[in-house]
Amino acid sequence: MRTVTYFFIFLNLSLAVFEEPAVYPLPFLVTSLVEVLCLLVFFGRLTHFAKVTLRNVFWKDTKNICIMVAILFSLTDLAVCGVLRIYNVTSIRWSRIVRPIFLINFAESRQIRRAFRSIRNTLPEITYVFLLFMFSLLMFSLMALKLFGERNLQTAEGLPYFKNYLEIVFDLYVLVTTANSPDVMMPAFDYSSWYALFFIAFVIVNTYIFMSLFLAVVYNNYKKHLKVTFGGVSCD
């Protein structure tokens, strides 16, 4: 039963590869029939679980409620999308975002659910580091706007360089990953080599200090919650 459940869960998740927009597109009717088959299997598994569980226990379990809501939402969304396609109306399959619920909430996914719970418990504790990082990014972006915005610089494509604050935030955020280094700094460096100090300071503070701190906080808190979960203190 566990193998069958996992097979249809991953079959349901893999439909994203074949649904529009898709890597390997298949007709809408084919993907719809496969999804309906998966949902029927999930409903049958949930019904089987309800037969061997006390009624008051079954209906108090939020995992079972989440699965039922996800099944109903998926079927409704599929029916609406099918009707709209008959009238050549473009629509979005909003129910795709609930498909991971089946992977997490079935009784067979106890270990996955514990790992997910550890991630969820870790998030509030890393919020402070993330907010400090965002504050640093916003301040460096404001400094970049003041330093380069009035110099009338241009990129290699002839576009204005560091004129829009939101674009500066995005470019410096990408620079944290070094994906656009050194391209993003070359117009300023060509204007004056002293401007390289700004980008060096930015990389040191945000890439080397904040990213290392962020990784350390995530690792330590996740390890702590994982130890508590698998140590038996947290119940399923």
N, C-alpha and C positions, 0 to 999 in steps of 0.2 A: 504493500500500500504506500509506503514511503517513497519507493522508487517511482511508482506511477505518478504520485503527486508531484514530485520534483520534475519529472519529465514534462508534464503538462504546464507546470509553472515556467520552466525555461522555454518551452515552446511558445507560450503566451508572450514572454518577454522578447523573444527573438522575432516576433512579428514586426517590430519596429524597423528591422532591416528590409522588409519586403513591402511595407505600407508607404504610400506617398507622404512626403518625399522620401524615396527609398534608394538604397544602394543597388538592390536587385529587385526592381518593381514586379509585383504580381497583380493580377486582376483583383478588383475590390471584392468580388464575390468569393474568390478563393480565400483571401485573408479573413473575410467575415465568417465564413463557414468554420475555419480553423479556430477563430476566437470563440465562436458559439460553442464548439466542441469543448474547448478548454473550460469555458464557464460552466458548462453542464457537468464536467468532471469535478470542478471545484464545488458546485452545489451538491453533487452526490457525496463528496467527501465530507462536507459540512453536515449533511443529513445523517450520514453514518455516525459521525461524531456525536450528534445530538441524541441518537438512539442509545448510545452507551454512556451517556452523561445525565446526571440528574437535571431536571428541567430548570430549577431555580439556579443551579450552578451554571448551566449553559447560557442562560439569558443575562446573567450578571457578568459574564466574561466579555470584556470590550473587544477582544481579538475576534470573537465570533461575529459581533455586531459589525465590526469594520469589514470583515469578509463579505457579509450579506449586503452591506451598503455598496461595496465595490462592485459586486456582481450586478446589482440592480442598476447602478450608475452606468456600468459598461454596456449592458444590454440596451438601456434607454438611449445612450449616446450613439450606439451602433445603429439602432432603428432610425433615429433622427437623421443621422448622416446618410443612411441608405435612401430615405425619402427625399432628402435634398438633392442627392445625386440623380435621382429620377428626373427632377426638374432642372438639372444642370446648374445647380447652385453650389458654389464652392463653400466648404465647411471645414472646421477643425475638429479633430477627434480629441476632445478634452479628457476623455477617460483614460488616455494612455498614461497619464501621470499617476494613476492609482494602481497600475499593474504591480509595482514592487510590494504593495500591501499583501498580495498573495504569498510572496516569498517570505515575508516577515511574520505574518500572523497565524499561519497554519501550525498545528501542534508539532509537526515534524521538524519545524525550523527553530527549535529551542535554542541551539547554539548561535544561530544567526541573530535571533532576537536578543540574546544576551550581549553580543558584540554591538548591536545597534543601540541597546540601552546604554552601554558604556560610552559610545560616541555622543549620544544625546545628553548624558550627564556631564560630559566633558565640555560641551559647548558654552554653558554659562561661565565657566571658570576661565576660558580663554578670551572672553569678550573684552576684558580690560586691556589686554595686550593688543588686540585687534583695533580697539578704539585709539590707543596711543599711536599705533602705526598709521591709521587713517589721518589722525591729527598732524603727524609729521609729514605725510604725503601732501595734505592740503596746504600746509605752511610752506613747504618747498615749492609747490606749484604757484603759490602767491608770489614768492620771491622770484621765481622764473618769469612770471608775467611782468613784474616791475623791472627786472634786469633786461629782458630781451624784447618785451612788447613794444617799446618805443624806439627800437633800433632799426625798424623796417627791414628785418632780415627775411630771407626766403629759403625754403628747402630746395633740394636738388630738383624737385619737380616744378619749382616756380611758385609754390604756395606760400602764404604768409606763415611765418615761423613764430610760434608761441604767442599768438594774438588772442586766442579764445581760452578762457580759464578752464572750461570742462575738457577741452582737447588736451590742454597741458597736463591736467590730472591723469587722463588716460595714458598719455605718452610716458609720463614718469612712472605710472603704475606698471606699464610694460617694461620700463627700464629696470625695475626691481628684479625682474626675471632675466635681465640682460639680453632679452630677445631682440631689442632694437638698438643695442650698443654695437659700435659707436655712432651709428647713423643719426640718432636723435640729437647728438651733441655737436655734430660737425659744423652746422651753420654758425653756431656761437663760437666754436673754436677757430673757424676761419676769420671771424670778425676780430677776435682777440684771444690769444692763447691763455690769457689769465682766467677766462671764463671756464676753463677746464676744472678749476678748483671747485666751482659750484657742483659740477657733476661728480667729482671725486668725493666731496663731502656727502652728497646725496647717496651714492652707492655704499659708502662706508656705514652711514647711519641706518639706512633702510634695508639694504641687501645683506650686509654682514652682521649688523647688530640686531636689528628687529627680526629678521627672518630666523636667525639662530635662537633668539629668545622665544619667538613664536613656536619653533619646533620643539624646544625644550619644555615649554609649558604644555603643549599638546601631548607630548610623549609621557611626561610624568603624570599628568592627570588621567590620561587614558589608561596607563598602567595601574594606577591606583584604583580606578573604578573597575577595571577588568579583574583585578585581584579580589576585590570585594564581591563581585558578581559570581565568579567561579569558585570563590572560597566558601560559598554557601550562605553568606550573610543576606544576599538579595534573593528573594524567591521569584519564581517564574509566574 
